């Protein structure tokens, strides 16, 4: 294996491009080397990677608090925010015979379901919000777009205050396009799995659990230690920043049967951390699972066979 450009055990850097480029290599490397890595970047932070450790820390909110945000080295100008009908979007590309899965399906479907079906927003607002909350452009543009989108949402919430209660959910559910796009890419490049699920959709829920294990929308979440504590023999002082690597925990060979770094749509679910854990577990998880199931069912039913363009290489964000 080609050497890494840094020692991620003692010199972890969440912002290093190599982390994205070699994520599949790095995770098993770290699992074999250490339970807790260290970064001296910025404020500095610990990186917790084993499944049992990450789950315990996520559940123990008194010890590991998110009161100072969920990002390490958070930019001071960045606001706190939490991480929404299939056919109408499929109709926009089915005749073309190809689809850019993120921008045309995986990103817009959760946003539409959340904004229109759950939050009750006007469908006429959707083109604006799709652009504002795009996850495909440069990071700088996303921050600007997020600000524009949040202005519209703020206007909508102020409007709702003066209306009778609808007894609905106004919550955050914008991150699960990763499971859509990752799952579609796997099925496009693994025709046997695609045919299996198309022939028997009853296997889709289990496949979704596997997609969420590997293609989770929030692979890392930060906490701050509120008291002196210890994780797998590593002493963590009160005030230390801690990064819970849900992405690494979901690939822990101690809890995943077989090769944890490959997709197996028949694998027995492990209780992945794609939705987090504890009091901060995503409140929208049941809705996300419903979205994913219906989305995959309709895509496989209506599209049939599909693949990716020649030479296409997916890009990941970790």
C-alpha positions, -999 to 999 in steps of 0.1 A, spaced: 0 0 0 12 35 -9 23 53 23 0 81 36 13 116 35 10 119 72 8 97 103 -30 98 110 -25 82 143 -7 112 158 -13 138 130 -49 134 120 -63 162 99 -100 162 89 -93 189 63 -66 169 44 -78 161 9 -61 127 13 -87 118 38 -114 119 11 -92 103 -16 -80 74 5 -109 70 31 -113 33 22 -77 26 28 -73 48 59 -102 34 80 -88 -2 81 -53 12 87 -65 31 117 -85 3 131 -54 -18 131 -32 9 146 -51 27 173 -85 31 190 -81 69 194 -61 91 171 -49 126 178 -49 158 158 -30 190 166 -47 210 139 -63 242 151 -76 237 186 -66 201 185 -89 171 189 -91 134 196 -106 110 170 -126 81 184 -131 53 159 -141 20 174 -179 12 173 -183 5 210 -164 37 220 -182 60 195 -216 47 205 -209 50 242 -196 86 238 -226 96 216 -250 83 242 -232 98 271 -242 134 264 -233 146 299 -197 137 294 -194 145 257 -215 176 250 -223 192 217 -231 226 232 -201 241 213 -212 227 180 -207 196 160 -176 207 140 -140 207 150 -122 240 145 -156 255 136 -153 288 116 -165 316 139 -189 330 112 -206 297 106 -241 294 122 -251 263 141 -275 241 122 -287 206 122 -286 183 98 -361 164 32 -425 124 -46 -401 102 -65 -418 100 -98 -419 137 -106 -381 138 -104 -376 105 -123 -398 120 -150 -372 148 -156 -345 123 -167 -360 89 -175 -362 97 -213 -326 108 -214 -313 73 -204 -289 88 -179 -290 108 -146 -267 129 -125 -279 111 -94 -270 137 -67 -284 169 -83 -313 153 -101 -326 128 -76 -307 121 -44 -305 158 -33 -338 171 -45 -361 143 -33 -353 146 5 -355 184 2 -389 182 -15 -403 157 10 -391 176 40 -400 211 27 -433 204 10 -447 172 25 -434 176 60 -429 213 66 -458 224 43 -438 249 23 -451 261 -11 -438 239 -40 -431 271 -59 -402 277 -34 -385 245 -44 -364 256 -73 -349 283 -52 -343 260 -22 -328 233 -44 -302 258 -56 -296 273 -22 -291 239 -5 -271 223 -33 -245 198 -20 -226 197 -53 -209 231 -57 -177 246 -41 -178 248 -3 -177 286 -4 -208 287 -26 -226 262 -4 -221 285 26 -235 315 7 -264 294 -6 -272 280 28 -275 316 41 -299 325 13 -319 293 19 -321 299 57 -335 334 50 -364 319 32 -369 293 58 -369 319 85 -395 339 66 -416 307 64 -413 299 101 -423 335 110 -453 331 87 -463 298 104 -463 314 139 -494 334 129 -512 304 115 -532 277 132 -513 246 142 -509 219 115 -496 193 139 -467 185 115 -429 182 119 -406 212 111 -372 196 114 -340 190 96 -337 161 71 -314 172 43 -284 149 47 -296 115 35 -289 121 -2 -256 103 5 -273 70 10 -293 75 -21 -264 85 -43 -240 59 -28 -266 32 -30 -274 40 -67 -237 41 -75 -233 6 -59 -263 -8 -78 -251 8 -111 -217 -9 -107 -230 -41 -93 -256 -54 -117 -262 -86 -98 -273 -67 -67 -294 -43 -88 -312 -73 -105 -317 -90 -71 -334 -60 -56 -354 -52 -87 -367 -88 -87 -375 -89 -50 -380 -54 -35 -384 -70 -1 -346 -69 1 -345 -31 -2 -348 -23 35 -318 -44 44 -298 -30 15 -307 5 28 -292 -3 62 -260 -13 45 -260 18 23 -265 39 55 -236 21 72 -212 29 44 -226 61 28 -237 80 58 -244 117 55 -226 128 87 -194 106 90 -180 128 118 -196 147 147 -177 167 173 -183 169 210 -165 185 239 -154 166 271 -171 181 301 -151 162 327 -118 143 328 -125 109 312 -109 79 294 -116 62 261 -99 28 253 -71 37 277 -66 72 263 -70 100 289 -91 129 277 -92 161 297 -122 182 305 -124 208 277 -108 186 251 -125 185 217 -135 150 205 -144 139 170 -168 109 169 -160 91 137 -193 74 128 -178 65 95 -150 45 110 -172 30 137 -195 16 111 -166 -2 96 -152 -17 128 -142 -53 121 -150 -62 157 -188 -57 150 -192 -62 113 -192 -97 99 -171 -103 68 -152 -74 51 -166 -42 67 -152 -21 39 -174 -35 11 -211 -33 5 -230 -66 12 -268 -60 7 -275 -93 24 -255 -85 55 -272 -87 89 -276 -51 101 -253 -41 129 -272 -11 143 -251 14 123 -245 49 135 -257 66 103 -283 84 123 -261 90 153 -270 77 187 -284 88 221 -303 120 227 -289 136 195 -299 107 172 -317 121 142 -353 126 150 -361 123 113 -347 87 110 -381 70 105 -390 95 77 -356 91 61 -360 53 60 -394 57 44 -380 81 18 -351 58 10 -373 27 7 -399 44 -16 -371 62 -36 -352 30 -43 -384 10 -50 -395 35 -76 -361 40 -92 -355 3 -96 -391 -3 -108 -391 25 -134 -355 27 -145 -346 -10 -147 -311 -12 -160 -287 17 -154 -249 22 -152 -224 51 -149 -207 69 -177 -174 55 -189 -145 69 -169 -168 82 -141 -151 83 -107 -173 92 -77 -162 119 -52 -168 115 -15 -168 139 14 -156 128 48 
